[in-house]
Every structure is written in C-alpha cells, then in structure tokens.
C-alpha cells in the first residue's frame, strides 16, 4: 500500500490529531472518505466510457 507501514500510519494519525483536534477528526475522516469514493466512481465512469 504505497510503501506506508504501521509506524508511518501512526505518525500520520498523531499529526492529524494535533492539527485538527479530536473533535474535528471524524469530520475530516468522513470528508476524505467521500472524496475517495467520488474519485473511484469517476474513475469507473471514465473506464466504462473508454470501453464503449
């Protein structure tokens, strides 16, 4: 997974907690999840258009 291991993920999580705080972190996570989901959907649509 992009060469990211457990120690890197822990470091990213700690930095996110420091920057956004524990109250905003769920909102940020949801926004990132929605963004990834939209990107996947757009990729699938483009792939289907190319196959036509």
C-alpha distance (Angstrom), angle and dihedral (degrees) to the residues before:
residue distance angle dihedral
X1 . . .
X2 3.81 . .
X3 3.81 91.1 .
X4 3.81 91.8 -73.0
X5 3.78 114.6 140.1
X6 3.78 134.6 -173.2
X7 3.83 95.6 -83.3
X8 3.81 91.3 53.3
X9 3.81 91.9 48.3
X10 3.81 90.9 50.8
X11 3.81 90.4 50.1
X12 3.82 91.4 50.0
X13 3.81 90.9 49.2
X14 3.81 92.2 50.0
X15 3.81 91.2 49.1
X16 3.81 90.9 48.5
X17 3.81 90.6 51.3
X18 3.80 90.7 50.5
X19 3.81 94.6 46.4
X20 3.81 101.0 40.3
X21 3.78 102.6 21.6
X22 3.78 125.9 -132.7
X23 3.82 93.7 -78.1
X24 3.80 96.3 57.7
X25 3.79 97.3 37.7
X26 3.85 96.0 87.1
X27 3.81 90.2 50.6
X28 3.79 91.1 50.5
X29 3.80 90.6 48.2
X30 3.80 91.9 51.6
X31 3.80 91.6 48.6
X32 3.81 91.7 50.3
X33 3.80 90.5 47.4
X34 3.80 92.0 51.0
X35 3.79 90.5 48.4
X36 3.79 92.7 51.6
X37 3.81 90.6 46.6
X38 3.80 92.3 51.1
X39 3.79 90.5 47.9
X40 3.81 91.2 52.2
X41 3.80 91.7 48.5
X42 3.80 92.0 49.3
X43 3.81 90.4 48.2
X44 3.81 90.9 52.0
X45 3.81 91.6 49.0
X46 3.80 92.0 50.5
X47 3.80 90.6 46.7
X48 3.82 90.7 51.9
X49 3.81 91.4 48.9
X50 3.79 91.1 51.6
X51 3.82 91.7 49.8
X52 3.83 91.0 54.1
